[in-house]
């Protein structure tokens, strides 16, 4: 337009073209200054809680402080959210202006739709001029983590039912009764020092404690088996992974409330992680358990990796009255029979395998095949003295509640 105005000697067209060139130059200069101002930005992201329940909203705050003397006329802020964190309204994208020396605060809500640890790792900042002629994008690495606990439901299986199922109703291992000595064992961290037998220590040089009838508790080891492919079986928020984790938490809480000593192991990545004496601080223990499980993640090792769990705690299988594995038929079908046999061989009659036969599983493999498989599974497992328990009620969420 400018060249045409010169050639045609049109003063009006020349004025318009000059004005447009000046605007374009001004926008470019403003954009260049804004790019320099990015170096003086300080960006932070905080979440109002580090622990929530699945399907609960969390409040996320992004603060942008311009420590320089140059304004940023327009910035598009995009928070890169984890897979299972969903903004309340559309995308987590915001258009702001950042004056010099000012702090801009962005607050929004998002729902955490799956149990586990959810890592916020990146934030994108797109710098442009006021009219949007020029554009440049920056990535900021800002790590924030939220751990979502699975929903908890009432279940019918308590410690007494578990003992009957495993035939481990052991004399003296209850929450009440007389105080005659039931057992003498070595001292472990967390034991009441009033139970130390000092005369035995003086004679043997070892710290020994007594367990009394009514004080000696059932010790249960809960193994939570979780695989990545379970997140794709069924529909959110009731995938097989969701339901398996909900049932595991419900079982853990019920066992703890019944007065038993409880150790928990969950596999995430290569090796199982262990939480000892989870019954003493249950909420904190649940946080530790699910903080090692990435939302949408799972175990990458064979199922026999769980045979090493007692060793991680410096215990033997004999230390436990019952070992409970929470799993599903899909995992047991896909596992190598050899690996399953190793698990059965290790824990034997102490093992209870809780198999969640969810509707999505039945639909996937067919009702007749599911029935035949479960019968075959129970027969094969019980040959080793272990037990199979198939819950009738599996925790699900009414999706209409989410709308």
C-alpha positions as a Markdown table, in Angstrom:
| # | Residue | x | y | z |
|---|---|---|---|---|
| 1 | Unk | 0.0 | 0.0 | 0.0 |
| 2 | Unk | 2.9 | 2.4 | 0.8 |
| 3 | Unk | 4.6 | 1.7 | -2.5 |
| 4 | Unk | 1.4 | 2.1 | -4.4 |
| 5 | Unk | 0.7 | 5.4 | -2.6 |
| 6 | Unk | 4.1 | 6.7 | -3.6 |
| 7 | Unk | 3.7 | 5.7 | -7.3 |
| 8 | Unk | 0.2 | 7.0 | -7.5 |
| 9 | Unk | 1.0 | 10.1 | -5.4 |
| 10 | Unk | -2.1 | 9.6 | -3.4 |
| 11 | Unk | -1.7 | 11.6 | -0.1 |
| 12 | Unk | -4.7 | 9.9 | 1.6 |
| 13 | Unk | -3.4 | 6.4 | 0.8 |
| 14 | Unk | 0.1 | 7.4 | 1.8 |
| 15 | Unk | -1.2 | 8.7 | 5.2 |
| 16 | Unk | -3.1 | 5.5 | 5.8 |
| 17 | Unk | -0.1 | 3.3 | 4.9 |
| 18 | Unk | 2.2 | 5.3 | 7.0 |
| 19 | Unk | -0.1 | 5.0 | 10.0 |
| 20 | Unk | -0.3 | 1.2 | 9.5 |
| 21 | Unk | 3.5 | 0.9 | 9.3 |
| 22 | Unk | 3.8 | 3.0 | 12.5 |
| 23 | Unk | 1.3 | 0.8 | 14.3 |
| 24 | Unk | 3.0 | -2.3 | 13.0 |
| 25 | Unk | 6.4 | -1.0 | 14.2 |
| 26 | Unk | 5.0 | 0.0 | 17.6 |
| 27 | Unk | 3.5 | -3.4 | 18.1 |
| 28 | Unk | 6.8 | -5.1 | 17.1 |
| 29 | Unk | 8.7 | -2.8 | 19.5 |
| 30 | Unk | 6.2 | -3.6 | 22.3 |
| 31 | Unk | 6.6 | -7.3 | 21.6 |
| 32 | Unk | 10.4 | -7.2 | 21.7 |
| 33 | Unk | 10.2 | -5.3 | 25.0 |
| 34 | Unk | 7.8 | -7.9 | 26.4 |
| 35 | Unk | 10.2 | -10.7 | 25.4 |
| 36 | Unk | 12.9 | -9.0 | 27.4 |
| 37 | Unk | 10.5 | -8.6 | 30.4 |
| 38 | Unk | 10.0 | -12.4 | 30.5 |
| 39 | Unk | 13.4 | -12.7 | 32.1 |
| 40 | Unk | 12.2 | -10.7 | 35.1 |
| 41 | Unk | 9.0 | -12.7 | 35.6 |
| 42 | Unk | 8.6 | -14.9 | 38.7 |
| 43 | Unk | 5.8 | -17.5 | 38.3 |
| 44 | Unk | 4.5 | -19.8 | 41.0 |
| 45 | Unk | 1.7 | -22.4 | 41.2 |
| 46 | Unk | 0.1 | -23.6 | 44.4 |
| 47 | Unk | -2.8 | -25.9 | 45.2 |
| 48 | Unk | -4.9 | -25.4 | 48.3 |
| 49 | Unk | -4.3 | -29.0 | 49.5 |
| 50 | Unk | -1.7 | -31.7 | 48.9 |
| 51 | Unk | -4.3 | -34.4 | 49.6 |
| 52 | Unk | -7.9 | -34.8 | 48.5 |
| 53 | Unk | -10.4 | -37.5 | 47.5 |
| 54 | Unk | -11.0 | -38.6 | 44.0 |
| 55 | Unk | -13.7 | -36.6 | 42.2 |
| 56 | Unk | -13.1 | -33.7 | 44.6 |
| 57 | Unk | -12.3 | -30.2 | 43.4 |
| 58 | Unk | -9.1 | -28.5 | 44.2 |
| 59 | Unk | -8.3 | -24.8 | 44.0 |
| 60 | Unk | -5.2 | -23.9 | 41.9 |
| 61 | Unk | -3.5 | -20.5 | 42.1 |
| 62 | Unk | -1.0 | -19.1 | 39.6 |
| 63 | Unk | 0.8 | -16.0 | 40.5 |
| 64 | Unk | 2.9 | -14.0 | 38.0 |
| 65 | Unk | 5.1 | -11.2 | 39.3 |
| 66 | Unk | 6.8 | -8.7 | 36.9 |
| 67 | Unk | 9.9 | -7.6 | 38.7 |
| 68 | Unk | 11.0 | -5.5 | 35.8 |
| 69 | Unk | 10.1 | -2.0 | 34.6 |
| 70 | Unk | 8.6 | -3.1 | 31.2 |
| 71 | Unk | 4.9 | -4.1 | 30.9 |
| 72 | Unk | 3.7 | -7.2 | 29.2 |
| 73 | Unk | 0.7 | -6.0 | 27.2 |
| 74 | Unk | -0.7 | -9.5 | 26.6 |
| 75 | Unk | 0.1 | -12.9 | 27.9 |
| 76 | Unk | -1.8 | -16.2 | 27.4 |
| 77 | Unk | -1.2 | -18.5 | 30.4 |
| 78 | Unk | -1.9 | -22.2 | 29.9 |
| 79 | Unk | -1.6 | -24.6 | 32.8 |
| 80 | Unk | -0.6 | -28.0 | 31.5 |
| 81 | Unk | -2.7 | -30.4 | 33.7 |
| 82 | Unk | -2.2 | -34.1 | 34.4 |
| 83 | Unk | -4.4 | -36.6 | 32.6 |
| 84 | Unk | -6.9 | -37.0 | 35.4 |
| 85 | Unk | -7.2 | -33.4 | 36.5 |
| 86 | Unk | -10.1 | -31.6 | 34.7 |
| 87 | Unk | -10.7 | -27.9 | 34.8 |
| 88 | Unk | -14.1 | -26.8 | 36.0 |
| 89 | Unk | -14.7 | -24.6 | 33.0 |
| 90 | Unk | -13.1 | -25.6 | 29.7 |
| 91 | Unk | -9.3 | -25.3 | 29.4 |
| 92 | Unk | -7.0 | -23.9 | 32.1 |
| 93 | Unk | -6.1 | -21.0 | 29.8 |
| 94 | Unk | -6.1 | -17.3 | 30.8 |
| 95 | Unk | -5.5 | -14.0 | 28.9 |
| 96 | Unk | -3.8 | -11.4 | 31.2 |
| 97 | Unk | -1.8 | -8.2 | 31.1 |
| 98 | Unk | 1.2 | -7.9 | 33.5 |
| 99 | Unk | 2.1 | -4.3 | 34.4 |
| 100 | Unk | 5.6 | -3.5 | 35.6 |
| 101 | Unk | 6.2 | -4.2 | 39.3 |
| 102 | Unk | 2.8 | -5.9 | 39.6 |
| 103 | Unk | 1.6 | -9.4 | 40.6 |
| 104 | Unk | -1.2 | -11.0 | 38.7 |
| 105 | Unk | -3.1 | -13.8 | 40.4 |
| 106 | Unk | -5.2 | -16.4 | 38.6 |
| 107 | Unk | -7.4 | -18.8 | 40.6 |
| 108 | Unk | -9.4 | -21.7 | 39.1 |
| 109 | Unk | -10.9 | -25.0 | 40.2 |
| 110 | Unk | -10.3 | -28.5 | 38.8 |
| 111 | Unk | -11.6 | -31.9 | 39.6 |
| 112 | Unk | -9.3 | -34.8 | 40.3 |
| 113 | Unk | -10.9 | -37.7 | 38.7 |
| 114 | Unk | -8.7 | -40.6 | 39.7 |
| 115 | Unk | -6.8 | -41.9 | 42.8 |
| 116 | Unk | -3.1 | -41.6 | 42.9 |
| 117 | Unk | -0.4 | -38.9 | 42.6 |
| 118 | Unk | -1.0 | -36.2 | 40.0 |
| 119 | Unk | 2.0 | -34.1 | 39.0 |
| 120 | Unk | 1.7 | -30.6 | 37.5 |
| 121 | Unk | 5.0 | -30.2 | 35.7 |
| 122 | Unk | 4.7 | -27.4 | 33.1 |
| 123 | Unk | 3.1 | -24.0 | 32.6 |
| 124 | Unk | 3.1 | -22.3 | 29.1 |
| 125 | Unk | 3.3 | -18.6 | 28.7 |
| 126 | Unk | 2.6 | -17.1 | 25.3 |
| 127 | Unk | 3.8 | -13.5 | 24.9 |
| 128 | Unk | 2.2 | -11.3 | 22.1 |
| 129 | Unk | 1.6 | -7.7 | 21.4 |
| 130 | Unk | -1.7 | -6.1 | 22.1 |
| 131 | Unk | -3.1 | -6.6 | 18.6 |
| 132 | Unk | -1.7 | -10.1 | 18.3 |
| 133 | Unk | 0.6 | -9.6 | 15.3 |
| 134 | Unk | 3.6 | -11.3 | 17.0 |
| 135 | Unk | 3.8 | -14.4 | 19.2 |
| 136 | Unk | 6.4 | -16.3 | 21.2 |
| 137 | Unk | 5.9 | -19.2 | 23.7 |
| 138 | Unk | 7.8 | -20.0 | 26.8 |
| 139 | Unk | 7.8 | -23.2 | 28.9 |
| 140 | Unk | 8.2 | -23.0 | 32.7 |
| 141 | Unk | 9.0 | -26.1 | 34.7 |
| 142 | Unk | 6.9 | -25.7 | 37.9 |
| 143 | Unk | 6.3 | -29.0 | 39.8 |
| 144 | Unk | 3.3 | -29.3 | 42.0 |
| 145 | Unk | 1.8 | -32.6 | 43.3 |
| 146 | Unk | -1.7 | -33.5 | 44.5 |
| 147 | Unk | -2.4 | -37.0 | 45.9 |
| 148 | Unk | -6.0 | -38.2 | 45.6 |
| 149 | Unk | -7.3 | -40.9 | 47.9 |
| 150 | Unk | -9.8 | -43.4 | 46.5 |
| 151 | Unk | -13.4 | -43.1 | 47.6 |
| 152 | Unk | -14.2 | -45.3 | 50.6 |
| 153 | Unk | -17.3 | -47.5 | 50.8 |
| 154 | Unk | -18.7 | -49.8 | 53.5 |
| 155 | Unk | -17.8 | -53.4 | 52.8 |
| 156 | Unk | -18.9 | -56.6 | 54.5 |
| 157 | Unk | -15.5 | -58.2 | 55.0 |
| 158 | Unk | -13.9 | -57.4 | 58.4 |
| 159 | Unk | -11.1 | -59.0 | 60.2 |
| 160 | Unk | -13.3 | -61.7 | 61.8 |
| 161 | Unk | -14.6 | -62.7 | 58.4 |
| 162 | Unk | -11.1 | -62.6 | 57.1 |
| 163 | Unk | -10.0 | -64.9 | 59.9 |
| 164 | Unk | -12.8 | -67.3 | 59.2 |
| 165 | Unk | -12.0 | -67.3 | 55.5 |
| 166 | Unk | -8.3 | -68.1 | 56.1 |
| 167 | Unk | -8.9 | -70.3 | 59.2 |
| 168 | Unk | -6.5 | -68.2 | 61.2 |
| 169 | Unk | -8.6 | -67.5 | 64.4 |
| 170 | Unk | -5.5 | -67.6 | 66.6 |
| 171 | Unk | -5.6 | -68.0 | 70.4 |
| 172 | Unk | -4.9 | -64.7 | 72.1 |
| 173 | Unk | -4.9 | -62.5 | 69.0 |
| 174 | Unk | -7.8 | -60.3 | 69.6 |
| 175 | Unk | -8.5 | -56.8 | 71.0 |
| 176 | Unk | -9.8 | -57.8 | 74.4 |
| 177 | Unk | -9.4 | -60.5 | 77.0 |
| 178 | Unk | -7.3 | -61.5 | 79.9 |
| 179 | Unk | -3.6 | -60.6 | 80.3 |
| 180 | Unk | -1.8 | -63.9 | 80.6 |
| 181 | Unk | 1.3 | -64.1 | 78.4 |
| 182 | Unk | 0.5 | -65.3 | 74.9 |
| 183 | Unk | 3.8 | -64.9 | 73.3 |
| 184 | Unk | 7.4 | -63.6 | 73.7 |
| 185 | Unk | 9.2 | -62.0 | 70.8 |
| 186 | Unk | 12.0 | -59.6 | 69.9 |
| 187 | Unk | 11.4 | -55.9 | 70.3 |
| 188 | Unk | 10.3 | -53.9 | 67.2 |
| 189 | Unk | 10.1 | -50.2 | 66.6 |
| 190 | Unk | 6.8 | -48.9 | 68.0 |
| 191 | Unk | 6.4 | -51.5 | 70.7 |
| 192 | Unk | 5.4 | -50.3 | 74.2 |
| 193 | Unk | 8.5 | -50.2 | 76.3 |
| 194 | Unk | 6.5 | -51.2 | 79.3 |
| 195 | Unk | 6.2 | -54.7 | 77.7 |
| 196 | Unk | 10.0 | -55.1 | 77.6 |
| 197 | Unk | 11.1 | -58.1 | 79.7 |
| 198 | Unk | 14.2 | -56.6 | 81.4 |
| 199 | Unk | 15.2 | -59.8 | 83.2 |
| 200 | Unk | 15.3 | -61.6 | 79.8 |
| 201 | Unk | 17.4 | -58.8 | 78.5 |
| 202 | Unk | 19.9 | -59.0 | 81.4 |
| 203 | Unk | 20.2 | -62.7 | 80.8 |
| 204 | Unk | 20.3 | -62.9 | 77.0 |
| 205 | Unk | 21.3 | -59.4 | 75.9 |
| 206 | Unk | 18.3 | -59.1 | 73.6 |
| 207 | Unk | 15.3 | -56.8 | 74.0 |
| 208 | Unk | 12.3 | -59.1 | 74.2 |
| 209 | Unk | 8.7 | -58.0 | 74.7 |
| 210 | Unk | 5.7 | -60.0 | 75.9 |
| 211 | Unk | 2.4 | -60.2 | 74.1 |
| 212 | Unk | -0.6 | -60.8 | 76.3 |
| 213 | Unk | -3.9 | -62.5 | 75.5 |
| 214 | Unk | -6.2 | -59.7 | 74.4 |
| 215 | Unk | -3.2 | -57.5 | 73.5 |
| 216 | Unk | -1.5 | -59.6 | 70.8 |
| 217 | Unk | -3.1 | -58.4 | 67.5 |
| 218 | Unk | -3.7 | -60.1 | 64.2 |
| 219 | Unk | -1.2 | -58.9 | 61.7 |
| 220 | Unk | -2.4 | -58.6 | 58.1 |
| 221 | Unk | -0.5 | -57.8 | 55.0 |
| 222 | Unk | -2.6 | -56.2 | 52.2 |
| 223 | Unk | -1.1 | -56.3 | 48.7 |
| 224 | Unk | -2.7 | -53.9 | 46.1 |
| 225 | Unk | -2.0 | -55.1 | 42.6 |
| 226 | Unk | -2.5 | -52.3 | 40.0 |
| 227 | Unk | -1.7 | -52.4 | 36.3 |
| 228 | Unk | -1.8 | -49.6 | 33.7 |
| 229 | Unk | -4.2 | -51.3 | 31.4 |
| 230 | Unk | -6.9 | -51.4 | 34.1 |
| 231 | Unk | -7.5 | -47.7 | 33.6 |
| 232 | Unk | -8.8 | -48.5 | 30.1 |
| 233 | Unk | -11.3 | -51.2 | 31.2 |
| 234 | Unk | -14.7 | -49.7 | 31.8 |
| 235 | Unk | -15.7 | -46.0 | 31.6 |
| 236 | Unk | -14.5 | -43.2 | 33.8 |
| 237 | Unk | -14.9 | -42.7 | 36.7 |
| 238 | Unk | -15.7 | -46.4 | 37.1 |
| 239 | Unk | -12.8 | -48.1 | 35.3 |
| 240 | Unk | -11.5 | -51.3 | 36.8 |
| 241 | Unk | -8.6 | -49.4 | 38.2 |
| 242 | Unk | -10.9 | -47.0 | 40.0 |
| 243 | Unk | -13.0 | -49.8 | 41.5 |
| 244 | Unk | -10.0 | -51.9 | 42.6 |
| 245 | Unk | -8.4 | -48.9 | 44.4 |
| 246 | Unk | -11.7 | -48.0 | 46.1 |
| 247 | Unk | -12.1 | -51.5 | 47.3 |
| 248 | Unk | -8.5 | -51.7 | 48.6 |
| 249 | Unk | -8.9 | -48.5 | 50.6 |
| 250 | Unk | -12.3 | -49.7 | 52.0 |
| 251 | Unk | -10.7 | -53.0 | 53.1 |
| 252 | Unk | -7.7 | -51.3 | 54.6 |
| 253 | Unk | -9.9 | -49.0 | 56.7 |
| 254 | Unk | -12.1 | -51.9 | 57.8 |
| 255 | Unk | -9.2 | -54.0 | 58.9 |
| 256 | Unk | -7.6 | -51.1 | 60.8 |
| 257 | Unk | -10.8 | -50.2 | 62.6 |
| 258 | Unk | -11.1 | -53.9 | 63.7 |
| 259 | Unk | -7.9 | -53.5 | 65.8 |
| 260 | Unk | -5.5 | -55.4 | 63.7 |
| 261 | Unk | -1.9 | -54.5 | 62.9 |
| 262 | Unk | -1.7 | -53.7 | 59.2 |
| 263 | Unk | 1.1 | -53.5 | 56.6 |
| 264 | Unk | 0.3 | -52.3 | 53.1 |
| 265 | Unk | 2.2 | -52.8 | 49.8 |
| 266 | Unk | 1.4 | -51.3 | 46.4 |
| 267 | Unk | 3.4 | -51.8 | 43.2 |
| 268 | Unk | 4.1 | -48.8 | 41.1 |
| 269 | Unk | 6.8 | -49.0 | 38.4 |
| 270 | Unk | 9.3 | -51.8 | 39.0 |
| 271 | Unk | 9.2 | -52.7 | 42.7 |
| 272 | Unk | 6.4 | -52.8 | 45.4 |
| 273 | Unk | 6.4 | -50.0 | 47.9 |
| 274 | Unk | 5.6 | -50.8 | 51.6 |
| 275 | Unk | 4.0 | -48.9 | 54.4 |
| 276 | Unk | 4.5 | -50.5 | 57.8 |
| 277 | Unk | 2.0 | -50.4 | 60.8 |
| 278 | Unk | -0.5 | -48.4 | 58.7 |
| 279 | Unk | -3.2 | -48.8 | 61.4 |
| 280 | Unk | -1.3 | -46.4 | 63.8 |
| 281 | Unk | -1.8 | -43.3 | 61.6 |
| 282 | Unk | -4.3 | -44.4 | 59.0 |
| 283 | Unk | -4.8 | -41.2 | 57.0 |
| 284 | Unk | -1.1 | -40.5 | 56.8 |
| 285 | Unk | -0.4 | -44.1 | 55.8 |
| 286 | Unk | -3.0 | -43.9 | 53.0 |
| 287 | Unk | -1.4 | -40.8 | 51.7 |
| 288 | Unk | 2.0 | -42.6 | 51.7 |
| 289 | Unk | 0.5 | -45.6 | 49.9 |
| 290 | Unk | -1.2 | -43.7 | 47.1 |
| 291 | Unk | 1.5 | -41.0 | 46.7 |
| 292 | Unk | 3.7 | -43.6 | 45.1 |
| 293 | Unk | 1.1 | -44.5 | 42.5 |
| 294 | Unk | 1.0 | -42.2 | 39.5 |
| 295 | Unk | -2.5 | -41.4 | 38.4 |
| 296 | Unk | -3.0 | -43.7 | 35.4 |
| 297 | Unk | 0.0 | -45.7 | 36.3 |
| 298 | Unk | 0.7 | -49.2 | 37.6 |
| 299 | Unk | 3.0 | -52.0 | 38.3 |
| 300 | Unk | 5.4 | -53.1 | 35.5 |
| 301 | Unk | 6.7 | -56.3 | 37.3 |
| 302 | Unk | 5.2 | -59.8 | 37.4 |
| 303 | Unk | 2.8 | -60.6 | 40.2 |
| 304 | Unk | 5.4 | -62.7 | 42.0 |
| 305 | Unk | 7.3 | -59.4 | 42.8 |
| 306 | Unk | 5.1 | -59.4 | 46.0 |
| 307 | Unk | 6.9 | -62.4 | 47.4 |
| 308 | Unk | 9.7 | -60.0 | 48.5 |
| 309 | Unk | 7.5 | -57.7 | 50.5 |
| 310 | Unk | 7.9 | -59.4 | 53.9 |
| 311 | Unk | 11.7 | -59.3 | 53.4 |
| 312 | Unk | 11.6 | -55.5 | 52.8 |
| 313 | Unk | 10.2 | -55.2 | 56.3 |
| 314 | Unk | 12.7 | -57.7 | 57.8 |
| 315 | Unk | 9.9 | -60.1 | 58.4 |
| 316 | Unk | 9.0 | -63.7 | 57.4 |
| 317 | Unk | 5.7 | -65.0 | 56.1 |
| 318 | Unk | 5.1 | -66.5 | 59.5 |
| 319 | Unk | 4.9 | -62.9 | 60.9 |
| 320 | Unk | 1.5 | -62.6 | 59.3 |
| 321 | Unk | -1.8 | -64.2 | 60.1 |
| 322 | Unk | -3.2 | -63.4 | 56.7 |
| 323 | Unk | -1.9 | -62.0 | 53.4 |
| 324 | Unk | -4.6 | -60.3 | 51.2 |
| 325 | Unk | -4.1 | -59.7 | 47.5 |
| 326 | Unk | -6.5 | -57.3 | 45.9 |
| 327 | Unk | -6.6 | -58.0 | 42.1 |
| 328 | Unk | -8.9 | -58.9 | 39.2 |
| 329 | Unk | -9.4 | -61.8 | 36.8 |
| 330 | Unk | -7.9 | -59.9 | 33.8 |
| 331 | Unk | -4.5 | -59.6 | 35.6 |
| 332 | Unk | -4.6 | -63.3 | 36.7 |
| 333 | Unk | -5.4 | -64.4 | 33.1 |
| 334 | Unk | -2.5 | -62.3 | 31.7 |
| 335 | Unk | 0.0 | -63.4 | 34.3 |
| 336 | Unk | 2.3 | -66.3 | 33.7 |
| 337 | Unk | 1.1 | -69.4 | 35.6 |
| 338 | Unk | 4.6 | -69.8 | 36.9 |
| 339 | Unk | 4.5 | -66.3 | 38.5 |
| 340 | Unk | 1.1 | -67.0 | 40.2 |
| 341 | Unk | 2.4 | -70.4 | 41.5 |
| 342 | Unk | 5.4 | -68.6 | 43.0 |
| 343 | Unk | 3.0 | -66.3 | 44.9 |
| 344 | Unk | 0.9 | -69.3 | 46.1 |
| 345 | Unk | 4.0 | -71.2 | 47.1 |
| 346 | Unk | 5.3 | -68.3 | 49.1 |
| 347 | Unk | 2.2 | -67.4 | 51.1 |
| 348 | Unk | 0.3 | -70.7 | 51.0 |
| 349 | Unk | -2.7 | -71.0 | 53.3 |
| 350 | Unk | -2.2 | -67.5 | 54.6 |
| 351 | Unk | -3.1 | -66.0 | 51.2 |
| 352 | Unk | -6.5 | -64.6 | 50.4 |
| 353 | Unk | -7.0 | -63.5 | 46.8 |
| 354 | Unk | -9.8 | -60.9 | 46.4 |
| 355 | Unk | -10.9 | -61.0 | 42.8 |
| 356 | Unk | -13.0 | -58.1 | 41.7 |
| 357 | Unk | -15.3 | -59.4 | 39.0 |
| 358 | Unk | -16.7 | -56.1 | 37.8 |
| 359 | Unk | -19.4 | -55.8 | 35.2 |
| 360 | Unk | -16.9 | -54.3 | 32.8 |
| 361 | Unk | -14.8 | -57.5 | 33.1 |
| 362 | Unk | -17.8 | -59.7 | 32.5 |
| 363 | Unk | -18.8 | -57.7 | 29.4 |
| 364 | Unk | -15.2 | -57.9 | 28.1 |
| 365 | Unk | -14.8 | -61.7 | 28.4 |
| 366 | Unk | -18.4 | -62.8 | 28.3 |
| 367 | Unk | -20.6 | -64.1 | 31.2 |
| 368 | Unk | -20.1 | -67.8 | 30.4 |
| 369 | Unk | -16.4 | -67.6 | 30.1 |
| 370 | Unk | -16.2 | -65.5 | 33.2 |
| 371 | Unk | -18.0 | -68.1 | 35.2 |
| 372 | Unk | -15.9 | -71.0 | 33.8 |
| 373 | Unk | -12.7 | -69.1 | 34.5 |
| 374 | Unk | -13.7 | -68.2 | 38.1 |
| 375 | Unk | -14.5 | -71.8 | 38.9 |
| 376 | Unk | -11.2 | -73.0 | 37.4 |
| 377 | Unk | -9.3 | -70.2 | 39.2 |
| 378 | Unk | -10.8 | -71.1 | 42.6 |
| 379 | Unk | -10.1 | -74.8 | 42.1 |
| 380 | Unk | -6.5 | -74.1 | 41.1 |
| 381 | Unk | -5.7 | -71.7 | 43.9 |
| 382 | Unk | -7.4 | -73.7 | 46.7 |
| 383 | Unk | -5.1 | -76.6 | 45.8 |
| 384 | Unk | -2.3 | -74.6 | 47.4 |
| 385 | Unk | -4.5 | -74.0 | 50.5 |
| 386 | Unk | -5.1 | -70.3 | 49.6 |
| 387 | Unk | -8.6 | -68.8 | 49.4 |
| 388 | Unk | -10.4 | -66.8 | 46.7 |
| 389 | Unk | -12.9 | -64.2 | 47.7 |
| 390 | Unk | -15.2 | -62.5 | 45.2 |
| 391 | Unk | -16.9 | -59.4 | 46.6 |
| 392 | Unk | -20.6 | -59.0 | 45.8 |
| 393 | Unk | -20.5 | -55.2 | 46.1 |
| 394 | Unk | -17.9 | -53.2 | 44.2 |
| 395 | Unk | -17.7 | -49.5 | 44.9 |
| 396 | Unk | -18.9 | -47.5 | 41.9 |
| 397 | Unk | -19.9 | -43.9 | 41.3 |
| 398 | Unk | -23.2 | -42.7 | 39.7 |
| 399 | Unk | -21.9 | -40.7 | 36.8 |
| 400 | Unk | -25.0 | -38.5 | 36.9 |
| 401 | Unk | -23.7 | -37.1 | 40.2 |
| 402 | Unk | -20.8 | -35.6 | 38.2 |
| 403 | Unk | -22.9 | -33.5 | 35.9 |
